[in-house]
């Protein structure tokens, strides 16, 4: 396979100036990634929270579904899912979706500069099965409904401004979103076995009230060139959006999505793949495929939400699998970063880094009970590397 050079930087928090100013690293590209030793070493025995971590890392529980968030009077939502962090003065905010139907919505936890919890509150209510989403460069959270003809809601992480439904972004089984400030578009995944990959071009960058929804057009191969085509009827009626453009490329269960430095990565759960779109030259390829790991077994299965660190590492949560968050390094090595024990009836959701990159937040959607009412949201602190 031809080797070439690419950059994989990462966005930590929506407040990083228009998603810029993050660290980048050049690396020889030899995807799809293969298993190898991770940059943080082997996982140690599970801690008191049931989480196996590398040496130097610690975990704490910050919220449990149905229980009051410590230090606040707010009861945390059920089935915590996708999330993101936002800078808040010297502290930060972690926003988390609730994947239940009906009710859904999203909540937030505020932290001081020392990491102490200072508040918790609701930012979105009365929506349906809010799964993943994405942060915008103007510090809003896009919460996506994972239902047929679902909507995207733009929410205020501070809970001050009312959430707004963004109809122009299309009605389909939304999963995740990722903002690209260079091309001034929002990428969107679709959680259908015959789903598509979309981008939304706002009429005015920073205002999602109107614009053009497009779908990715490409061949059936796992690599090649791509283009975009307009979706004629973004409301998905009477024909669903994924069937409106005959040349649209089909993806098996779109999940997480992450943008950095002219590249967007997204996962597809039906075939356990991580896809990479190289936006500078309009080509696509596989960054990871569990069936191509040799020798097996593959360390990453049940691919789901994805985020990135300032080192260029991708952190990918498992829906099932071994209940791990695995990472893929810029050198295309895939390895477990953490593992949750005793929660095989759950999935890991919502990985997101604090603005300073020193804390990783995520949830076990159904916790030890296997029920949406048993969700647990965690924080991991440790020596995350700033450069790869």
C-alpha positions as CSV (number, residue, x, y, z in Angstrom):
1,X,0.0,0.0,0.0
2,X,1.3,3.4,-0.9
3,X,2.5,5.3,2.2
4,X,2.0,9.0,2.6
5,X,2.1,11.7,5.2
6,X,-0.9,13.1,7.0
7,X,-1.6,15.2,10.0
8,X,-3.8,14.1,12.8
9,X,-4.3,16.8,15.4
10,X,-7.2,17.0,17.7
11,X,-9.7,19.4,19.2
12,X,-9.9,19.6,23.0
13,X,-13.1,21.4,23.9
14,X,-15.2,23.6,21.7
15,X,-13.5,26.7,22.9
16,X,-10.1,26.1,21.2
17,X,-10.1,29.1,18.9
18,X,-12.3,28.0,16.1
19,X,-11.0,24.5,16.6
20,X,-7.5,25.7,15.8
21,X,-4.4,26.1,17.8
22,X,-4.2,22.4,18.7
23,X,-1.0,20.3,18.4
24,X,-0.4,18.4,15.2
25,X,2.0,15.6,14.3
26,X,3.2,14.2,11.0
27,X,3.1,10.5,10.7
28,X,3.6,7.9,8.0
29,X,0.1,6.5,7.2
30,X,-0.2,2.7,7.0
31,X,-3.8,2.2,7.7
32,X,-5.8,0.2,8.6
33,X,-4.3,0.3,12.1
34,X,-2.9,-2.9,13.6
35,X,-2.7,-3.9,17.3
36,X,0.4,-3.2,19.3
37,X,1.6,-1.8,22.6
38,X,-0.2,1.3,23.6
39,X,1.7,4.5,24.5
40,X,0.6,4.2,28.2
41,X,1.6,0.6,28.8
42,X,-0.5,-2.4,30.0
43,X,-3.7,-2.0,32.0
44,X,-3.4,-2.6,35.7
45,X,-6.0,-4.5,37.8
46,X,-9.4,-2.8,38.1
47,X,-9.7,0.0,40.6
48,X,-12.4,0.5,43.2
49,X,-14.7,1.8,40.4
50,X,-14.2,-1.4,38.4
51,X,-12.0,0.4,35.8
52,X,-8.6,-1.0,34.6
53,X,-6.3,1.8,33.7
54,X,-2.6,2.2,32.9
55,X,-0.1,3.2,35.6
56,X,-0.5,6.8,36.7
57,X,-4.2,7.2,35.9
58,X,-7.1,7.3,38.3
59,X,-10.9,7.4,38.0
60,X,-13.8,8.8,39.9
61,X,-17.6,8.7,39.5
62,X,-19.1,12.1,38.9
63,X,-22.7,11.2,38.4
64,X,-25.2,8.3,38.5
65,X,-28.5,8.1,36.8
66,X,-31.4,9.0,39.0
67,X,-29.1,10.2,41.8
68,X,-28.2,13.7,42.8
69,X,-24.9,14.9,41.2
70,X,-22.5,15.4,44.2
71,X,-22.5,18.9,45.4
72,X,-25.7,19.8,43.6
73,X,-29.5,19.3,43.9
74,X,-29.8,18.0,40.3
75,X,-30.6,14.3,39.5
76,X,-28.6,12.9,36.6
77,X,-30.4,11.7,33.6
78,X,-30.9,8.1,32.5
79,X,-28.9,6.4,29.7
80,X,-26.0,9.0,29.4
81,X,-24.7,9.0,25.9
82,X,-22.7,11.4,23.7
83,X,-20.9,14.3,25.3
84,X,-18.4,17.1,24.9
85,X,-16.5,19.6,27.1
86,X,-16.6,23.4,26.9
87,X,-14.3,25.9,28.6
88,X,-16.0,28.0,31.3
89,X,-13.6,30.7,32.5
90,X,-11.0,28.8,34.5
91,X,-13.2,25.7,34.7
92,X,-15.2,23.7,32.2
93,X,-18.6,22.1,31.5
94,X,-19.3,18.5,30.4
95,X,-22.5,18.1,28.5
96,X,-24.1,14.6,28.2
97,X,-27.1,13.3,26.1
98,X,-29.8,11.1,27.4
99,X,-30.7,8.2,25.1
100,X,-34.2,7.5,26.2
101,X,-37.4,7.7,24.3
102,X,-39.5,9.7,25.1
103,X,-38.0,12.5,27.2
104,X,-34.4,12.2,26.1
105,X,-32.6,15.6,26.2
106,X,-29.3,16.5,27.7
107,X,-27.7,17.7,30.9
108,X,-24.5,19.4,32.0
109,X,-22.0,19.3,34.9
110,X,-19.9,22.3,35.7
111,X,-16.4,22.1,37.2
112,X,-14.1,24.6,38.8
113,X,-10.4,25.0,37.8
114,X,-9.5,22.3,40.4
115,X,-12.0,19.8,39.0
116,X,-14.6,20.2,41.8
117,X,-18.2,20.0,40.7
118,X,-19.9,23.4,41.1
119,X,-23.3,22.7,39.4
120,X,-25.5,20.5,37.3
121,X,-28.6,21.2,35.3
122,X,-30.7,20.4,32.2
123,X,-29.9,22.0,28.8
124,X,-32.4,20.1,26.6
125,X,-35.8,18.5,27.4
126,X,-38.7,16.7,25.7
127,X,-36.8,15.2,22.8
128,X,-36.3,11.6,21.7
129,X,-33.5,9.2,22.2
130,X,-30.6,11.7,22.1
131,X,-27.6,9.6,21.2
132,X,-24.5,11.5,20.2
133,X,-23.9,14.9,18.7
134,X,-21.0,17.3,18.5
135,X,-19.6,20.7,19.7
136,X,-19.5,23.8,17.5
137,X,-16.7,26.4,17.4
138,X,-19.2,28.9,18.7
139,X,-19.7,26.9,21.9
140,X,-23.0,25.2,21.4
141,X,-23.8,21.5,21.7
142,X,-25.6,19.7,18.8
143,X,-27.7,17.0,20.3
144,X,-28.9,14.4,17.8
145,X,-32.0,12.3,17.9
146,X,-31.4,8.7,17.0
147,X,-34.9,8.0,15.7
148,X,-36.5,7.7,12.2
149,X,-36.7,11.3,10.9
150,X,-35.0,12.6,14.0
151,X,-33.8,16.2,14.4
152,X,-30.7,18.0,15.5
153,X,-31.1,20.4,18.4
154,X,-28.6,23.2,19.1
155,X,-28.3,23.7,22.8
156,X,-26.5,26.1,25.2
157,X,-24.0,24.2,27.5
158,X,-24.6,27.0,30.1
159,X,-28.4,26.3,30.1
160,X,-29.2,30.0,29.7
161,X,-30.5,30.1,26.1
162,X,-33.3,27.9,25.0
163,X,-32.5,24.9,22.7
164,X,-33.4,25.4,19.0
165,X,-34.4,22.6,16.6
166,X,-32.3,22.9,13.4
167,X,-34.7,21.5,10.7
168,X,-32.4,22.4,7.8
169,X,-29.9,19.8,9.1
170,X,-32.2,17.1,7.9
171,X,-34.6,14.5,9.4
172,X,-33.0,11.1,9.6
173,X,-31.7,8.7,12.3
174,X,-29.0,11.1,13.4
175,X,-26.0,9.9,15.4
176,X,-23.0,12.2,15.7
177,X,-21.8,15.6,14.4
178,X,-18.4,17.2,13.8
179,X,-17.7,20.8,12.9
180,X,-15.1,21.7,10.2
181,X,-14.2,25.4,10.5
182,X,-12.0,25.3,7.4
183,X,-14.7,24.3,5.0
184,X,-17.4,25.8,7.3
185,X,-19.5,22.6,7.4
186,X,-21.0,20.2,9.9
187,X,-20.5,16.4,9.2
188,X,-23.3,14.1,10.3
189,X,-23.5,10.3,10.6
190,X,-26.7,8.2,10.2
191,X,-27.3,5.1,12.3
192,X,-28.9,2.9,9.7
193,X,-27.6,-0.4,8.3
194,X,-27.9,1.3,4.9
195,X,-27.1,4.8,6.2
196,X,-25.2,7.6,4.6
197,X,-22.6,10.2,5.6
198,X,-23.7,13.8,5.3
199,X,-22.4,17.4,5.5
200,X,-24.5,20.5,6.2
201,X,-23.3,23.8,4.7
202,X,-24.9,26.7,6.7
203,X,-25.9,29.7,4.7
204,X,-24.0,31.7,7.3
205,X,-21.2,30.1,9.3
206,X,-22.2,30.2,13.0
207,X,-25.9,30.1,12.2
208,X,-27.5,26.7,11.5
209,X,-31.0,28.1,10.8
210,X,-30.6,27.5,7.0
211,X,-28.3,25.9,4.6
212,X,-27.7,22.9,2.3
213,X,-27.7,19.3,3.3
214,X,-25.4,17.1,1.2
215,X,-24.6,13.4,1.0
216,X,-21.2,11.7,0.3
217,X,-21.0,10.1,-3.1
218,X,-18.4,7.4,-3.8
219,X,-18.0,3.9,-5.1
220,X,-18.5,0.6,-3.2
221,X,-14.8,0.1,-2.5
222,X,-13.2,0.7,0.9
223,X,-11.0,3.4,-0.5
224,X,-11.1,5.9,-3.3
225,X,-12.3,9.4,-4.1
226,X,-15.5,11.1,-3.1
227,X,-17.7,14.0,-3.8
228,X,-20.9,15.6,-2.5
229,X,-24.4,15.8,-3.8
230,X,-27.4,17.9,-2.6
231,X,-30.1,16.1,-0.7
232,X,-33.3,17.3,-2.5
233,X,-35.7,16.9,0.5
234,X,-33.8,17.2,3.8
235,X,-37.1,16.5,5.7
236,X,-37.0,12.9,4.5
237,X,-40.6,12.8,3.3
238,X,-41.9,11.0,1.4
239,X,-38.5,9.5,0.5
240,X,-35.9,9.1,3.3
241,X,-32.8,11.1,2.9
242,X,-30.5,8.1,2.4
243,X,-32.5,7.0,-0.7
244,X,-32.7,10.3,-2.5
245,X,-29.3,10.3,-4.2
246,X,-28.7,7.0,-6.1
247,X,-24.9,7.4,-6.1
248,X,-24.7,8.0,-2.3
249,X,-22.2,5.7,-0.6
250,X,-23.8,3.3,1.9
251,X,-22.3,2.8,5.4
252,X,-23.4,0.1,7.9
253,X,-24.5,1.9,11.0
254,X,-22.8,5.3,11.3
255,X,-21.8,6.2,14.9
256,X,-19.1,8.6,16.2
257,X,-17.5,11.4,14.2
258,X,-14.4,13.5,14.9
259,X,-12.8,16.3,12.8
260,X,-9.2,17.6,13.1
261,X,-6.7,19.1,10.6
262,X,-8.4,18.5,7.2
263,X,-9.5,15.0,8.2
264,X,-12.7,13.6,9.5
265,X,-13.0,10.1,11.1
266,X,-16.2,8.3,11.7
267,X,-17.2,4.8,12.9
268,X,-19.6,2.2,11.6
269,X,-20.8,-0.4,14.1
270,X,-22.2,-2.9,11.6
271,X,-18.8,-3.8,10.3
272,X,-16.5,-2.5,13.1
273,X,-14.8,0.0,11.0
274,X,-13.2,3.4,11.4
275,X,-13.3,5.5,8.2
276,X,-11.1,8.4,7.3
277,X,-12.0,11.2,4.9
278,X,-9.0,13.1,3.7
279,X,-10.6,16.4,3.0
280,X,-7.6,18.1,1.4
281,X,-7.7,15.7,-1.6
282,X,-11.2,14.3,-1.4
283,X,-10.2,10.7,-0.8
284,X,-11.4,8.1,1.8
285,X,-10.0,4.9,3.2
286,X,-10.1,2.7,6.3
287,X,-8.4,3.8,9.4
288,X,-9.4,0.5,11.2
289,X,-11.2,-2.7,10.4
290,X,-11.4,-5.4,13.0
291,X,-11.5,-8.1,10.3
292,X,-8.1,-6.9,8.9
293,X,-6.2,-7.1,12.2
294,X,-3.5,-9.7,11.8
295,X,-2.8,-11.6,13.9
296,X,-6.1,-11.5,15.7
297,X,-8.1,-11.2,17.8
298,X,-8.9,-7.5,17.2
299,X,-8.5,-5.3,20.3
300,X,-11.3,-3.0,19.2
301,X,-14.8,-4.2,18.5
302,X,-18.3,-2.6,18.9
303,X,-16.9,0.7,17.6
304,X,-19.0,3.7,18.7
305,X,-18.3,7.2,19.9
306,X,-14.9,8.7,19.0
307,X,-12.9,11.7,20.2
308,X,-9.3,12.9,19.8
309,X,-6.5,14.2,22.1
310,X,-3.9,16.9,21.4
311,X,-1.4,14.2,20.6
312,X,-3.4,13.0,17.7
313,X,-4.6,9.8,19.4
314,X,-8.1,8.8,18.6
315,X,-10.1,7.4,21.6
316,X,-12.9,5.1,20.5
317,X,-15.6,3.8,22.9
318,X,-16.9,0.3,22.6
319,X,-20.6,-0.5,22.5
320,X,-20.3,-3.9,24.1
321,X,-17.1,-5.6,23.0
322,X,-14.8,-5.8,26.1
323,X,-16.2,-2.6,27.5
324,X,-13.1,-0.8,26.6
325,X,-12.0,2.6,25.3
326,X,-9.3,1.9,22.8
327,X,-7.0,4.3,21.1
328,X,-5.5,4.5,17.7
329,X,-2.2,6.4,17.6
330,X,-0.9,8.5,14.7
331,X,1.4,5.6,14.0
332,X,-1.6,3.4,13.4
333,X,-1.3,1.3,16.5
334,X,-4.6,0.3,18.2
335,X,-4.6,-0.7,21.9
336,X,-6.9,-0.7,24.9
337,X,-6.7,2.4,27.1
338,X,-9.2,1.4,29.8
339,X,-11.6,-1.4,30.5
340,X,-14.7,-1.5,32.7
341,X,-15.4,-4.8,34.5
342,X,-18.7,-6.1,35.7
343,X,-20.8,-4.2,33.3
344,X,-21.2,-6.5,30.3
345,X,-24.8,-5.4,29.8
346,X,-23.8,-1.8,29.1
347,X,-21.8,0.3,26.5
348,X,-19.3,3.1,26.9
349,X,-20.4,6.5,25.6
350,X,-19.6,10.1,25.4
351,X,-15.7,10.3,25.6
352,X,-14.6,13.9,25.8
353,X,-11.5,15.7,27.1
354,X,-11.4,18.7,29.4
355,X,-10.1,21.8,27.7
356,X,-6.7,21.3,29.2
357,X,-6.5,17.7,28.0
358,X,-5.8,16.3,31.5
359,X,-9.2,14.7,32.1
360,X,-11.3,12.3,30.1
361,X,-15.0,12.0,30.7
362,X,-17.2,9.2,29.5
363,X,-20.2,7.1,30.7
364,X,-21.3,3.5,31.1
365,X,-24.8,3.9,29.7
366,X,-26.4,1.1,31.7
367,X,-23.9,0.6,34.4
368,X,-23.9,-2.6,36.5
369,X,-27.7,-3.0,36.3
370,X,-28.0,-3.3,32.5
371,X,-30.8,-0.8,32.6
372,X,-31.0,2.8,31.3
373,X,-31.7,3.9,34.9
374,X,-28.3,2.5,36.0
375,X,-26.0,4.8,34.0
376,X,-22.7,6.0,35.5
377,X,-20.6,8.9,34.3
378,X,-16.8,8.9,35.0
379,X,-13.7,11.0,34.9
380,X,-10.2,9.7,34.3
381,X,-7.2,11.9,35.3
382,X,-3.6,11.2,34.4
383,X,-0.6,11.9,32.3
384,X,-2.2,12.1,28.9
385,X,0.5,12.9,26.4
386,X,0.5,16.2,24.7
387,X,2.5,15.0,21.7
388,X,2.8,11.6,20.1
